Amino acid sequence: MAKTQKRMEKELLSLKHELAMLSNKGKTVPSETDVNALLKYILEEREKTNKLLYSLTEKIKKLEEEIGEEYEAEDMPYDQMMAGKSASAPLLNREIALSTLDVKILNFAQSKGMICAEDLKTEMKYKGRNAACARLNKLFKQGLLDRFQLGHKVYYKFDAGKATNTLIISPPR
């Protein structure tokens, strides 16, 4: 606490010195109460920022612990498992419930090779591209499709390797 106070006093002296330098150049110098108010404001903002950073750090720690608990059931430790995984690597032994329409889209992507939103719009007889884009993006986020951007168009490709550890559950036709 004493070190902080000494440091603040040094900063105050340096600010006063800088203010004196400015006054020599013909500029007006704020009063000592203005400087004190400024310092008080800076200290309050610093406290708020530190509290915010502390709460964010605590939340991150809790999330890491929760993720670690999910992987404790696996054979490998969490750290080793995360080191070996890339961001786009599929999860092991997962189940995904898909609608009949999503299954049709996957089959269409698999049969055609690569598809874009325009292809899907035509195939599913959508009025606009937004629905097609949303469906394809959802399947990409679930890890069932790969996404490639070629020029201005985004193409999606079914990757059977990504779906090998995935059980796709769909309603009967």
GUSEFI-600990 format. One record per atom (N, C-alpha, C): atom name; residue in three letters; x, y, z; residue number from 1. Coordinates in nm, 3 decimals. Example, Ala and Ser with C-alpha at 12.3 -4.5 7.8 and 13.67 -1.06 7.14 Angstrom:
BEGIN
  a   r      xx      yy      zz   k
  N ALA   1.319  -0.569   0.780   1
 CA ALA   1.230  -0.450   0.780   1
  C ALA   1.320  -0.330   0.780   1
  N SER   1.285  -0.225   0.708   2
 CA SER   1.367  -0.106   0.714   2
  C SER   1.290   0.003   0.787   2
END
This chain:
BEGIN
  a   r      xx      yy      zz   k
  N MET   0.082  -0.118   0.000   1
 CA MET   0.000   0.000   0.000   1
  C MET   0.087   0.125   0.000   1
  N ALA   0.195   0.122   0.081   2
 CA ALA   0.284   0.238   0.090   2
  C ALA   0.357   0.259  -0.042   2
  N LYS   0.393   0.148  -0.109   3
 CA LYS   0.461   0.160  -0.238   3
  C LYS   0.369   0.224  -0.340   3
  N THR   0.242   0.186  -0.336   4
 CA THR   0.145   0.242  -0.429   4
  C THR   0.128   0.391  -0.405   4
  N GLN   0.124   0.429  -0.279   5
 CA GLN   0.107   0.570  -0.245   5
  C GLN   0.230   0.650  -0.290   5
  N LYS   0.348   0.595  -0.269   6
 CA LYS   0.471   0.663  -0.312   6
  C LYS   0.474   0.678  -0.464   6
  N ARG   0.433   0.571  -0.532   7
 CA ARG   0.430   0.574  -0.678   7
  C ARG   0.332   0.679  -0.726   7
  N MET   0.216   0.688  -0.662   8
 CA MET   0.115   0.788  -0.698   8
  C MET   0.167   0.929  -0.674   8
  N GLU   0.241   0.947  -0.563   9
 CA GLU   0.297   1.079  -0.534   9
  C GLU   0.399   1.118  -0.640   9
  N LYS   0.480   1.020  -0.683  10
 CA LYS   0.578   1.048  -0.789  10
  C LYS   0.507   1.086  -0.918  10
  N GLU   0.400   1.012  -0.950  11
 CA GLU   0.324   1.043  -1.071  11
  C GLU   0.262   1.182  -1.061  11
  N LEU   0.213   1.216  -0.943  12
 CA LEU   0.153   1.347  -0.922  12
  C LEU   0.257   1.457  -0.941  12
  N LEU   0.377   1.436  -0.886  13
 CA LEU   0.484   1.534  -0.904  13
  C LEU   0.523   1.548  -1.051  13
  N SER   0.530   1.435  -1.122  14
 CA SER   0.566   1.443  -1.264  14
  C SER   0.457   1.515  -1.343  14
  N LEU   0.330   1.492  -1.306  15
 CA LEU   0.220   1.563  -1.372  15
  C LEU   0.227   1.712  -1.345  15
  N LYS   0.257   1.748  -1.220  16
 CA LYS   0.269   1.890  -1.185  16
  C LYS   0.384   1.954  -1.263  16
  N HIS   0.494   1.879  -1.277  17
 CA HIS   0.609   1.929  -1.352  17
  C HIS   0.570   1.952  -1.499  17
  N GLU   0.499   1.856  -1.556  18
 CA GLU   0.456   1.870  -1.695  18
  C GLU   0.360   1.989  -1.711  18
  N LEU   0.274   2.007  -1.612  19
 CA LEU   0.183   2.121  -1.616  19
  C LEU   0.258   2.253  -1.606  19
  N ALA   0.361   2.254  -1.527  20
 CA ALA   0.442   2.376  -1.517  20
  C ALA   0.511   2.404  -1.649  20
  N MET   0.557   2.300  -1.717  21
 CA MET   0.621   2.316  -1.847  21
  C MET   0.520   2.373  -1.947  21
  N LEU   0.397   2.325  -1.940  22
 CA LEU   0.294   2.376  -2.031  22
  C LEU   0.261   2.522  -2.001  22
  N SER   0.262   2.558  -1.874  23
 CA SER   0.229   2.696  -1.838  23
  C SER   0.338   2.792  -1.887  23
  N ASN   0.460   2.744  -1.895  24
 CA ASN   0.569   2.828  -1.946  24
  C ASN   0.551   2.856  -2.094  24
  N LYS   0.475   2.772  -2.163  25
 CA LYS   0.452   2.792  -2.305  25
  C LYS   0.330   2.880  -2.329  25
  N GLY   0.273   2.934  -2.223  26
 CA GLY   0.161   3.024  -2.239  26
  C GLY   0.025   2.957  -2.225  26
  N LYS   0.022   2.830  -2.190  27
 CA LYS  -0.105   2.761  -2.174  27
  C LYS  -0.149   2.771  -2.028  27
  N THR  -0.278   2.761  -2.007  28
 CA THR  -0.329   2.770  -1.871  28
  C THR  -0.309   2.637  -1.799  28
  N VAL  -0.289   2.645  -1.670  29
 CA VAL  -0.266   2.527  -1.586  29
  C VAL  -0.392   2.499  -1.505  29
  N PRO  -0.439   2.375  -1.508  30
 CA PRO  -0.555   2.343  -1.426  30
  C PRO  -0.519   2.350  -1.277  30
  N SER  -0.617   2.374  -1.197  31
 CA SER  -0.590   2.384  -1.054  31
  C SER  -0.559   2.247  -0.997  31
  N GLU  -0.506   2.248  -0.874  32
 CA GLU  -0.469   2.124  -0.808  32
  C GLU  -0.591   2.036  -0.784  32
  N THR  -0.707   2.095  -0.760  33
 CA THR  -0.828   2.016  -0.739  33
  C THR  -0.869   1.943  -0.867  33
  N ASP  -0.846   2.006  -0.983  34
 CA ASP  -0.875   1.940  -1.111  34
  C ASP  -0.785   1.818  -1.129  34
  N VAL  -0.657   1.832  -1.096  35
 CA VAL  -0.563   1.721  -1.108  35
  C VAL  -0.601   1.609  -1.014  35
  N ASN  -0.640   1.644  -0.891  36
 CA ASN  -0.681   1.543  -0.794  36
  C ASN  -0.806   1.470  -0.842  36
  N ALA  -0.901   1.543  -0.898  37
 CA ALA  -1.023   1.481  -0.949  37
  C ALA  -0.990   1.386  -1.064  37
  N LEU  -0.897   1.429  -1.150  38
 CA LEU  -0.856   1.343  -1.261  38
  C LEU  -0.791   1.215  -1.211  38
  N LEU  -0.702   1.227  -1.114  39
 CA LEU  -0.635   1.110  -1.059  39
  C LEU  -0.735   1.016  -0.992  39
  N LYS  -0.832   1.074  -0.920  40
 CA LYS  -0.935   0.992  -0.855  40
  C LYS  -1.014   0.915  -0.961  40
  N TYR  -1.050   0.981  -1.068  41
 CA TYR  -1.124   0.917  -1.176  41
  C TYR  -1.043   0.803  -1.238  41
  N ILE  -0.915   0.828  -1.262  42
 CA ILE  -0.828   0.725  -1.321  42
  C ILE  -0.818   0.604  -1.230  42
  N LEU  -0.804   0.627  -1.100  43
 CA LEU  -0.795   0.516  -1.005  43
  C LEU  -0.925   0.435  -1.001  43
  N GLU  -1.040   0.504  -1.004  44
 CA GLU  -1.168   0.433  -1.003  44
  C GLU  -1.185   0.347  -1.129  44
  N GLU  -1.146   0.403  -1.241  45
 CA GLU  -1.157   0.328  -1.367  45
  C GLU  -1.064   0.208  -1.366  45
  N ARG  -0.945   0.225  -1.309  46
 CA ARG  -0.850   0.114  -1.301  46
  C ARG  -0.907   0.003  -1.214  46
  N GLU  -0.971   0.039  -1.103  47
 CA GLU  -1.033  -0.061  -1.015  47
  C GLU  -1.144  -0.136  -1.088  47
  N LYS  -1.228  -0.063  -1.161  48
 CA LYS  -1.335  -0.127  -1.238  48
  C LYS  -1.279  -0.224  -1.340  48
  N THR  -1.175  -0.182  -1.410  49
 CA THR  -1.113  -0.268  -1.511  49
  C THR  -1.054  -0.393  -1.447  49
  N ASN  -0.985  -0.376  -1.334  50
 CA ASN  -0.927  -0.492  -1.266  50
  C ASN  -1.034  -0.589  -1.220  50
  N LYS  -1.146  -0.538  -1.168  51
 CA LYS  -1.255  -0.625  -1.125  51
  C LYS  -1.314  -0.701  -1.243  51
  N LEU  -1.330  -0.632  -1.354  52
 CA LEU  -1.383  -0.695  -1.473  52
  C LEU  -1.290  -0.805  -1.524  52
  N LEU  -1.161  -0.775  -1.530  53
 CA LEU  -1.063  -0.874  -1.573  53
  C LEU  -1.060  -0.995  -1.480  53
  N TYR  -1.073  -0.971  -1.351  54
 CA TYR  -1.075  -1.079  -1.254  54
  C TYR  -1.197  -1.169  -1.277  54
  N SER  -1.314  -1.108  -1.297  55
 CA SER  -1.435  -1.189  -1.318  55
  C SER  -1.426  -1.268  -1.448  55
  N LEU  -1.370  -1.208  -1.553  56
 CA LEU  -1.352  -1.280  -1.679  56
  C LEU  -1.256  -1.397  -1.663  56
  N THR  -1.148  -1.375  -1.589  57
 CA THR  -1.052  -1.482  -1.565  57
  C THR  -1.117  -1.596  -1.489  57
  N GLU  -1.198  -1.565  -1.389  58
 CA GLU  -1.267  -1.668  -1.311  58
  C GLU  -1.363  -1.748  -1.399  58
  N LYS  -1.436  -1.679  -1.487  59
 CA LYS  -1.528  -1.748  -1.577  59
  C LYS  -1.454  -1.842  -1.671  59
  N ILE  -1.340  -1.797  -1.722  60
 CA ILE  -1.260  -1.880  -1.811  60
  C ILE  -1.210  -2.004  -1.737  60
  N LYS  -1.166  -1.986  -1.613  61
 CA LYS  -1.119  -2.100  -1.533  61
  C LYS  -1.231  -2.201  -1.512  61
  N LYS  -1.353  -2.152  -1.481  62
 CA LYS  -1.467  -2.242  -1.461  62
  C LYS  -1.499  -2.320  -1.588  62
  N LEU  -1.496  -2.251  -1.702  63
 CA LEU  -1.524  -2.319  -1.828  63
  C LEU  -1.418  -2.425  -1.859  63
  N GLU  -1.293  -2.393  -1.833  64
 CA GLU  -1.186  -2.491  -1.855  64
  C GLU  -1.204  -2.612  -1.765  64
  N GLU  -1.246  -2.590  -1.640  65
 CA GLU  -1.271  -2.701  -1.549  65
  C GLU  -1.386  -2.788  -1.598  65
  N GLU  -1.493  -2.724  -1.647  66
 CA GLU  -1.606  -2.800  -1.699  66
  C GLU  -1.567  -2.883  -1.820  66
  N ILE  -1.487  -2.824  -1.909  67
 CA ILE  -1.441  -2.898  -2.027  67
  C ILE  -1.352  -3.013  -1.983  67
  N GLY  -1.267  -2.989  -1.885  68
 CA GLY  -1.180  -3.094  -1.834  68
  C GLY  -1.259  -3.209  -1.774  68
  N GLU  -1.369  -3.179  -1.706  69
 CA GLU  -1.453  -3.283  -1.647  69
  C GLU  -1.519  -3.368  -1.754  69
  N GLU  -1.554  -3.308  -1.868  70
 CA GLU  -1.615  -3.383  -1.976  70
  C GLU  -1.518  -3.486  -2.034  70
  N TYR  -1.391  -3.452  -2.035  71
 CA TYR  -1.293  -3.541  -2.096  71
  C TYR  -1.226  -3.635  -1.997  71
  N GLU  -1.262  -3.628  -1.870  72
 CA GLU  -1.202  -3.719  -1.773  72
  C GLU  -1.241  -3.863  -1.798  72
  N ALA  -1.357  -3.882  -1.860  73
 CA ALA  -1.402  -4.018  -1.889  73
  C ALA  -1.321  -4.082  -2.002  73
  N GLU  -1.254  -4.004  -2.082  74
 CA GLU  -1.175  -4.056  -2.194  74
  C GLU  -1.046  -4.119  -2.140  74
  N ASP  -0.982  -4.199  -2.226  75
 CA ASP  -0.858  -4.267  -2.187  75
  C ASP  -0.743  -4.168  -2.168  75
  N MET  -0.734  -4.068  -2.256  76
 CA MET  -0.625  -3.971  -2.249  76
  C MET  -0.659  -3.858  -2.154  76
  N PRO  -0.560  -3.797  -2.091  77
 CA PRO  -0.585  -3.677  -2.011  77
  C PRO  -0.631  -3.563  -2.101  77
  N TYR  -0.704  -3.470  -2.041  78
 CA TYR  -0.762  -3.356  -2.115  78
  C TYR  -0.655  -3.279  -2.191  78
  N ASP  -0.542  -3.249  -2.127  79
 CA ASP  -0.437  -3.169  -2.190  79
  C ASP  -0.384  -3.237  -2.316  79
  N GLN  -0.360  -3.369  -2.308  80
 CA GLN  -0.309  -3.441  -2.424  80
  C GLN  -0.412  -3.447  -2.535  80
  N MET  -0.539  -3.466  -2.496  81
 CA MET  -0.645  -3.474  -2.595  81
  C MET  -0.659  -3.342  -2.669  81
  N MET  -0.655  -3.230  -2.597  82
 CA MET  -0.670  -3.100  -2.660  82
  C MET  -0.547  -3.065  -2.744  82
  N ALA  -0.430  -3.113  -2.705  83
 CA ALA  -0.310  -3.086  -2.783  83
  C ALA  -0.315  -3.158  -2.917  83
  N GLY  -0.376  -3.275  -2.920  84
 CA GLY  -0.384  -3.353  -3.043  84
  C GLY  -0.498  -3.313  -3.133  84
  N LYS  -0.591  -3.231  -3.086  85
 CA LYS  -0.710  -3.195  -3.165  85
  C LYS  -0.689  -3.062  -3.234  85
  N SER  -0.741  -3.052  -3.352  86
 CA SER  -0.747  -2.922  -3.418  86
  C SER  -0.887  -2.867  -3.395  86
  N ALA  -0.908  -2.741  -3.429  87
 CA ALA  -1.037  -2.679  -3.405  87
  C ALA  -1.148  -2.744  -3.486  87
  N SER  -1.116  -2.801  -3.601  88
 CA SER  -1.220  -2.859  -3.685  88
  C SER  -1.229  -3.010  -3.671  88
  N ALA  -1.153  -3.070  -3.579  89
 CA ALA  -1.156  -3.215  -3.563  89
  C ALA  -1.290  -3.260  -3.509  89
  N PRO  -1.342  -3.372  -3.560  90
 CA PRO  -1.472  -3.419  -3.514  90
  C PRO  -1.465  -3.473  -3.373  90
  N LEU  -1.576  -3.468  -3.303  91
 CA LEU  -1.584  -3.526  -3.171  91
  C LEU  -1.597  -3.676  -3.184  91
  N LEU  -1.549  -3.750  -3.086  92
 CA LEU  -1.556  -3.895  -3.091  92
  C LEU  -1.692  -3.944  -3.045  92
  N ASN  -1.745  -4.043  -3.116  93
 CA ASN  -1.868  -4.110  -3.078  93
  C ASN  -1.980  -4.015  -3.041  93
  N ARG  -2.025  -3.938  -3.133  94
 CA ARG  -2.132  -3.844  -3.106  94
  C ARG  -2.255  -3.880  -3.187  94
  N GLU  -2.368  -3.833  -3.142  95
 CA GLU  -2.495  -3.854  -3.211  95
  C GLU  -2.550  -3.719  -3.252  95
  N ILE  -2.599  -3.711  -3.374  96
 CA ILE  -2.657  -3.587  -3.422  96
  C ILE  -2.796  -3.620  -3.475  96
  N ALA  -2.895  -3.552  -3.423  97
 CA ALA  -3.031  -3.568  -3.473  97
  C ALA  -3.051  -3.471  -3.589  97
  N LEU  -3.086  -3.524  -3.704  98
 CA LEU  -3.106  -3.441  -3.822  98
  C LEU  -3.249  -3.456  -3.872  98
  N SER  -3.298  -3.349  -3.930  99
 CA SER  -3.430  -3.355  -3.993  99
  C SER  -3.418  -3.429  -4.125  99
  N THR  -3.531  -3.468  -4.178 100
 CA THR  -3.533  -3.537  -4.306 100
  C THR  -3.474  -3.448  -4.415 100
  N LEU  -3.500  -3.320  -4.407 101
 CA LEU  -3.447  -3.225  -4.506 101
  C LEU  -3.295  -3.218  -4.499 101
  N ASP  -3.240  -3.217  -4.377 102
 CA ASP  -3.094  -3.214  -4.363 102
  C ASP  -3.031  -3.341  -4.419 102
  N VAL  -3.097  -3.455  -4.400 103
 CA VAL  -3.045  -3.581  -4.456 103
  C VAL  -3.048  -3.575  -4.608 103
  N LYS  -3.154  -3.516  -4.665 104
 CA LYS  -3.161  -3.500  -4.811 104
  C LYS  -3.047  -3.412  -4.860 104
  N ILE  -3.018  -3.306  -4.785 105
 CA ILE  -2.910  -3.215  -4.824 105
  C ILE  -2.776  -3.288  -4.820 105
  N LEU  -2.753  -3.367  -4.716 106
 CA LEU  -2.627  -3.443  -4.707 106
  C LEU  -2.616  -3.541  -4.823 106
  N ASN  -2.726  -3.610  -4.856 107
 CA ASN  -2.725  -3.703  -4.968 107
  C ASN  -2.699  -3.631  -5.100 107
  N PHE  -2.759  -3.513  -5.116 108
 CA PHE  -2.738  -3.433  -5.237 108
  C PHE  -2.591  -3.389  -5.247 108
  N ALA  -2.535  -3.345  -5.136 109
 CA ALA  -2.394  -3.302  -5.134 109
  C ALA  -2.302  -3.420  -5.165 109
  N GLN  -2.338  -3.537  -5.112 110
 CA GLN  -2.255  -3.655  -5.133 110
  C GLN  -2.262  -3.700  -5.279 110
  N SER  -2.380  -3.694  -5.338 111
 CA SER  -2.394  -3.739  -5.476 111
  C SER  -2.332  -3.640  -5.576 111
  N LYS  -2.342  -3.512  -5.546 112
 CA LYS  -2.293  -3.410  -5.640 112
  C LYS  -2.144  -3.381  -5.621 112
  N GLY  -2.090  -3.408  -5.504 113
 CA GLY  -1.949  -3.378  -5.477 113
  C GLY  -1.936  -3.250  -5.399 113
  N MET  -1.947  -3.137  -5.468 114
 CA MET  -1.943  -3.006  -5.403 114
  C MET  -2.068  -2.929  -5.444 114
  N ILE  -2.128  -2.862  -5.347 115
 CA ILE  -2.248  -2.783  -5.377 115
  C ILE  -2.233  -2.644  -5.318 115
  N CYS  -2.306  -2.551  -5.375 116
 CA CYS  -2.312  -2.416  -5.319 116
  C CYS  -2.458  -2.386  -5.288 116
  N ALA  -2.485  -2.272  -5.232 117
 CA ALA  -2.621  -2.237  -5.192 117
  C ALA  -2.713  -2.229  -5.313 117
  N GLU  -2.661  -2.185  -5.427 118
 CA GLU  -2.743  -2.178  -5.549 118
  C GLU  -2.788  -2.317  -5.592 118
  N ASP  -2.697  -2.415  -5.585 119
 CA ASP  -2.733  -2.552  -5.620 119
  C ASP  -2.844  -2.604  -5.530 119
  N LEU  -2.829  -2.579  -5.401 120
 CA LEU  -2.927  -2.627  -5.304 120
  C LEU  -3.060  -2.554  -5.322 120
  N LYS  -3.053  -2.426  -5.351 121
 CA LYS  -3.176  -2.348  -5.375 121
  C LYS  -3.255  -2.408  -5.491 121
  N THR  -3.185  -2.443  -5.597 122
 CA THR  -3.250  -2.502  -5.714 122
  C THR  -3.305  -2.640  -5.681 122
  N GLU  -3.225  -2.722  -5.613 123
 CA GLU  -3.266  -2.859  -5.582 123
  C GLU  -3.386  -2.864  -5.488 123
  N MET  -3.387  -2.780  -5.386 124
 CA MET  -3.493  -2.782  -5.285 124
  C MET  -3.608  -2.686  -5.318 124
  N LYS  -3.595  -2.616  -5.432 125
 CA LYS  -3.697  -2.522  -5.479 125
  C LYS  -3.725  -2.411  -5.376 125
  N TYR  -3.617  -2.358  -5.317 126
 CA TYR  -3.630  -2.244  -5.227 126
  C TYR  -3.649  -2.118  -5.310 126
  N LYS  -3.716  -2.018  -5.254 127
 CA LYS  -3.736  -1.891  -5.324 127
  C LYS  -3.610  -1.806  -5.322 127
  N GLY  -3.536  -1.811  -5.209 128
 CA GLY  -3.415  -1.732  -5.194 128
  C GLY  -3.298  -1.819  -5.150 128
  N ARG  -3.179  -1.757  -5.145 129
 CA ARG  -3.058  -1.831  -5.105 129
  C ARG  -3.039  -1.837  -4.955 129
  N ASN  -3.105  -1.751  -4.878 130
 CA ASN  -3.079  -1.745  -4.734 130
  C ASN  -3.106  -1.877  -4.664 130
  N ALA  -3.215  -1.942  -4.696 131
 CA ALA  -3.247  -2.070  -4.632 131
  C ALA  -3.142  -2.175  -4.666 131
  N ALA  -3.101  -2.177  -4.792 132
 CA ALA  -2.999  -2.273  -4.834 132
  C ALA  -2.867  -2.246  -4.762 132
  N CYS  -2.829  -2.119  -4.753 133
 CA CYS  -2.705  -2.083  -4.683 133
  C CYS  -2.711  -2.124  -4.536 133
  N ALA  -2.825  -2.099  -4.473 134
 CA ALA  -2.839  -2.132  -4.331 134
  C ALA  -2.830  -2.282  -4.308 134
  N ARG  -2.895  -2.360  -4.393 135
 CA ARG  -2.889  -2.507  -4.378 135
  C ARG  -2.747  -2.559  -4.398 135
  N LEU  -2.681  -2.511  -4.501 136
 CA LEU  -2.545  -2.558  -4.528 136
  C LEU  -2.449  -2.516  -4.416 136
  N ASN  -2.464  -2.395  -4.367 137
 CA ASN  -2.378  -2.347  -4.259 137
  C ASN  -2.401  -2.427  -4.131 137
  N LYS  -2.526  -2.461  -4.104 138
 CA LYS  -2.558  -2.542  -3.985 138
  C LYS  -2.492  -2.679  -3.994 138
  N LEU  -2.499  -2.741  -4.110 139
 CA LEU  -2.436  -2.872  -4.128 139
  C LEU  -2.284  -2.862  -4.119 139
  N PHE  -2.228  -2.750  -4.165 140
 CA PHE  -2.084  -2.728  -4.151 140
  C PHE  -2.046  -2.716  -4.004 140
  N LYS  -2.124  -2.638  -3.928 141
 CA LYS  -2.094  -2.620  -3.786 141
  C LYS  -2.108  -2.749  -3.708 141
  N GLN  -2.195  -2.839  -3.754 142
 CA GLN  -2.209  -2.969  -3.689 142
  C GLN  -2.096  -3.063  -3.728 142
  N GLY  -2.014  -3.023  -3.823 143
 CA GLY  -1.898  -3.102  -3.861 143
  C GLY  -1.928  -3.206  -3.967 143
  N LEU  -2.039  -3.194  -4.037 144
 CA LEU  -2.076  -3.293  -4.137 144
  C LEU  -2.034  -3.252  -4.279 144
  N LEU  -2.009  -3.125  -4.300 145
 CA LEU  -1.967  -3.075  -4.430 145
  C LEU  -1.838  -2.996  -4.415 145
  N ASP  -1.756  -2.996  -4.520 146
 CA ASP  -1.639  -2.909  -4.527 146
  C ASP  -1.678  -2.786  -4.607 146
  N ARG  -1.617  -2.673  -4.576 147
 CA ARG  -1.650  -2.548  -4.644 147
  C ARG  -1.526  -2.494  -4.714 147
  N PHE  -1.546  -2.454  -4.840 148
 CA PHE  -1.438  -2.396  -4.920 148
  C PHE  -1.489  -2.269  -4.985 148
  N GLN  -1.409  -2.164  -4.981 149
 CA GLN  -1.447  -2.042  -5.049 149
  C GLN  -1.362  -2.029  -5.174 149
  N LEU  -1.431  -2.027  -5.288 150
 CA LEU  -1.364  -2.013  -5.416 150
  C LEU  -1.419  -1.886  -5.482 150
  N GLY  -1.341  -1.782  -5.479 151
 CA GLY  -1.389  -1.654  -5.528 151
  C GLY  -1.495  -1.599  -5.434 151
  N HIS  -1.608  -1.560  -5.491 152
 CA HIS  -1.716  -1.507  -5.408 152
  C HIS  -1.812  -1.615  -5.361 152
  N LYS  -1.799  -1.735  -5.413 153
 CA LYS  -1.891  -1.842  -5.377 153
  C LYS  -1.831  -1.931  -5.270 153
  N VAL  -1.919  -1.983  -5.185 154
 CA VAL  -1.879  -2.077  -5.081 154
  C VAL  -1.934  -2.213  -5.119 154
  N TYR  -1.847  -2.312  -5.127 155
 CA TYR  -1.887  -2.447  -5.164 155
  C TYR  -1.876  -2.537  -5.042 155
  N TYR  -1.963  -2.635  -5.038 156
 CA TYR  -1.966  -2.733  -4.929 156
  C TYR  -1.948  -2.871  -4.987 156
  N LYS  -1.873  -2.953  -4.915 157
 CA LYS  -1.843  -3.088  -4.961 157
  C LYS  -1.866  -3.184  -4.847 157
  N PHE  -1.932  -3.296  -4.876 158
 CA PHE  -1.953  -3.398  -4.774 158
  C PHE  -1.824  -3.474  -4.755 158
  N ASP  -1.781  -3.487  -4.630 159
 CA ASP  -1.659  -3.560  -4.599 159
  C ASP  -1.697  -3.681  -4.516 159
  N ALA  -1.691  -3.798  -4.578 160
 CA ALA  -1.729  -3.921  -4.508 160
  C ALA  -1.636  -3.949  -4.390 160
  N GLY  -1.513  -3.903  -4.398 161
 CA GLY  -1.418  -3.925  -4.289 161
  C GLY  -1.460  -3.852  -4.162 161
  N LYS  -1.523  -3.735  -4.178 162
 CA LYS  -1.569  -3.660  -4.061 162
  C LYS  -1.688  -3.728  -3.995 162
  N ALA  -1.765  -3.801  -4.073 163
 CA ALA  -1.887  -3.861  -4.021 163
  C ALA  -1.867  -4.005  -3.974 163
  N THR  -1.745  -4.057  -3.977 164
 CA THR  -1.725  -4.197  -3.940 164
  C THR  -1.756  -4.224  -3.793 164
  N ASN  -1.728  -4.130  -3.706 165
 CA ASN  -1.755  -4.148  -3.563 165
  C ASN  -1.885  -4.081  -3.521 165
  N THR  -1.973  -4.056  -3.618 166
 CA THR  -2.097  -3.984  -3.590 166
  C THR  -2.215  -4.073  -3.626 166
  N LEU  -2.310  -4.083  -3.535 167
 CA LEU  -2.434  -4.152  -3.562 167
  C LEU  -2.538  -4.047  -3.597 167
  N ILE  -2.584  -4.050  -3.721 168
 CA ILE  -2.681  -3.953  -3.768 168
  C ILE  -2.820  -4.013  -3.748 168
  N ILE  -2.898  -3.946  -3.667 169
 CA ILE  -3.033  -3.993  -3.635 169
  C ILE  -3.131  -3.907  -3.714 169
  N SER  -3.213  -3.971  -3.795 170
 CA SER  -3.313  -3.897  -3.870 170
  C SER  -3.446  -3.969  -3.859 170
  N PRO  -3.556  -3.895  -3.872 171
 CA PRO  -3.689  -3.956  -3.863 171
  C PRO  -3.712  -4.048  -3.983 171
  N PRO  -3.798  -4.148  -3.967 172
 CA PRO  -3.826  -4.239  -4.082 172
  C PRO  -3.897  -4.164  -4.193 172
  N ARG  -3.880  -4.209  -4.314 173
 CA ARG  -3.939  -4.141  -4.430 173
  C ARG  -4.080  -4.187  -4.453 173
END
